[in-house]
Amino acid sequence: MATYRETPYGVFNYLVNLGDGSEGEVQGGFSEVSGLNAEVTVAEYRNGNDAVNYVRKIPAINKAGDVTLKRGVIGADNIYSWLEQIRGGDVTAKRDVVIKLKNEDPTSASAVVTWKLVRAMPIKWTGPTLTAKGGSDVAMEELVLSVETIIQS
């Protein structure tokens, strides 16, 4: 259950568990998680004999948006090998990914809000943009997950 308080939590202290059994070992922290959203589509309906001429709006299909994860390239192949499983047609490779927002105290292990991305699978991987100028940028990779539903607790 989410932990309530008067002031909003910061967005900088979170953990991502890819559901691959490696929660205890760090294989590159994600610097950004975006696209957490859920949507309820609406179906419009009107009886032919209704006394008033307006439609009723009833909840229809529930959808979750695609979630994007970004991290610095560290040589770990865990997300690319997951993508390869899906590309090979292994539908059992879908996983439940868990994102935990923590409070500002870095020693605290408990989550204040948790989002579970149910039956997530990678649908897009983007490698880093390589350029010879500068030298201060970090090589980043991006993973886009297709999610069937999002559960918040």
C-alpha positions as CSV (number, residue, x, y, z in Angstrom):
1,M,0.0,0.0,0.0
2,A,1.3,3.5,-0.8
3,T,2.6,5.5,2.1
4,Y,0.7,8.9,2.4
5,R,2.4,12.1,3.5
6,E,1.6,15.8,3.2
7,T,4.5,16.7,0.8
8,P,5.2,14.9,-2.5
9,Y,8.0,12.4,-2.8
10,G,11.1,13.1,-4.9
11,V,11.4,11.2,-8.2
12,F,15.1,10.4,-7.9
13,N,15.2,7.4,-5.5
14,Y,13.7,4.3,-7.1
15,L,14.5,0.7,-7.9
16,V,13.6,-1.4,-11.0
17,N,13.3,-5.2,-10.8
18,L,13.2,-6.7,-14.2
19,G,11.7,-9.9,-12.9
20,D,14.6,-12.0,-14.0
21,G,15.7,-13.2,-10.6
22,S,18.5,-10.7,-10.3
23,E,17.0,-8.3,-7.8
24,G,19.9,-8.7,-5.4
25,E,22.6,-8.0,-8.0
26,V,22.9,-4.7,-9.7
27,Q,23.2,-4.9,-13.4
28,G,23.1,-1.2,-14.2
29,G,20.6,1.1,-12.5
30,F,18.1,2.8,-14.8
31,S,18.5,6.6,-14.9
32,E,15.0,7.2,-16.2
33,V,11.6,5.5,-16.1
34,S,8.9,7.1,-18.2
35,G,5.5,6.3,-19.6
36,L,3.8,4.9,-16.5
37,N,0.1,5.4,-17.4
38,A,-3.2,3.6,-17.5
39,E,-6.2,4.5,-19.6
40,V,-9.9,3.4,-19.6
41,T,-11.5,3.8,-23.0
42,V,-15.1,4.8,-23.2
43,A,-17.9,3.1,-25.2
44,E,-20.8,5.3,-26.2
45,Y,-24.2,3.7,-26.2
46,R,-27.8,4.9,-26.7
47,N,-31.0,2.9,-26.6
48,G,-33.2,3.6,-29.6
49,N,-36.2,4.3,-27.3
50,D,-34.4,6.7,-24.8
51,A,-36.5,9.7,-23.9
52,V,-33.6,12.1,-24.2
53,N,-31.2,12.4,-27.1
54,Y,-27.8,11.8,-25.6
55,V,-25.4,8.9,-25.3
56,R,-24.4,7.0,-22.3
57,K,-20.7,6.6,-21.7
58,I,-19.7,3.2,-20.2
59,P,-16.2,2.0,-19.3
60,A,-14.8,-0.3,-22.0
61,I,-11.3,-1.6,-22.6
62,N,-8.5,-0.9,-20.1
63,K,-5.1,-0.1,-21.5
64,A,-1.6,0.5,-20.1
65,G,0.9,2.6,-22.0
66,D,4.4,1.5,-23.1
67,V,7.0,2.1,-20.4
68,T,10.5,3.3,-21.3
69,L,13.6,2.5,-19.3
70,K,17.0,4.2,-19.9
71,R,20.4,3.3,-18.5
72,G,24.0,3.8,-19.2
73,V,25.7,1.1,-21.2
74,I,27.8,-1.1,-18.8
75,G,28.2,-4.2,-20.9
76,A,25.4,-6.2,-19.2
77,D,23.4,-8.2,-21.8
78,N,20.3,-8.9,-19.6
79,I,17.9,-6.6,-21.4
80,Y,19.2,-7.5,-24.9
81,S,18.9,-11.2,-24.2
82,W,15.4,-10.7,-23.0
83,L,14.6,-8.9,-26.3
84,E,16.1,-11.8,-28.2
85,Q,13.8,-14.3,-26.3
86,I,10.8,-12.3,-27.4
87,R,12.1,-11.9,-31.0
88,G,12.5,-15.7,-31.1
89,G,8.8,-16.1,-30.3
90,D,9.1,-17.2,-26.7
91,V,5.8,-15.8,-25.3
92,T,6.7,-17.3,-21.9
93,A,9.4,-14.7,-21.6
94,K,6.9,-12.1,-20.5
95,R,7.7,-10.9,-16.9
96,D,6.3,-8.9,-14.1
97,V,8.5,-5.8,-13.7
98,V,8.4,-4.0,-10.4
99,I,9.2,-0.3,-9.9
100,K,9.6,0.9,-6.3
101,L,9.7,4.5,-5.4
102,K,11.6,5.0,-2.1
103,N,11.6,8.0,0.2
104,E,14.6,10.4,0.3
105,D,16.5,8.5,3.0
106,P,19.1,6.5,1.1
107,T,19.4,4.0,4.0
108,S,15.7,3.1,3.8
109,A,14.9,-0.1,2.1
110,S,11.1,0.2,2.1
111,A,9.1,1.4,-0.8
112,V,6.5,4.2,-0.5
113,V,4.8,3.4,-3.8
114,T,5.2,0.3,-5.9
115,W,4.1,-0.2,-9.5
116,K,3.9,-3.7,-10.9
117,L,4.0,-3.9,-14.7
118,V,2.1,-7.1,-15.4
119,R,3.2,-9.4,-18.3
120,A,5.7,-6.9,-19.6
121,M,7.8,-7.7,-22.7
122,P,10.4,-5.7,-24.6
123,I,9.3,-4.3,-27.9
124,K,12.1,-1.9,-28.7
125,W,15.7,-1.5,-27.8
126,T,17.7,1.5,-28.8
127,G,21.5,1.6,-28.5
128,P,23.6,4.7,-27.7
129,T,24.3,7.5,-30.1
130,L,28.0,7.5,-30.7
131,T,29.8,10.7,-31.6
132,A,33.5,11.6,-31.7
133,K,33.1,15.1,-30.4
134,G,33.2,16.1,-26.8
135,G,33.7,13.1,-24.5
136,S,31.5,14.1,-21.6
137,D,28.3,12.3,-22.6
138,V,27.4,8.9,-21.3
139,A,26.5,6.1,-23.7
140,M,22.8,5.3,-23.0
141,E,20.6,2.4,-24.0
142,E,16.8,2.5,-24.0
143,L,14.3,-0.3,-23.5
144,V,10.6,0.1,-24.3
145,L,8.3,-2.4,-22.6
146,S,4.8,-3.3,-23.7
147,V,2.7,-3.8,-20.6
148,E,-0.7,-5.5,-20.2
149,T,-1.7,-3.8,-17.0
150,I,-0.2,-1.7,-14.2
151,I,-1.0,-2.4,-10.6
152,Q,-0.1,0.3,-8.0
153,S,0.3,-0.6,-4.3
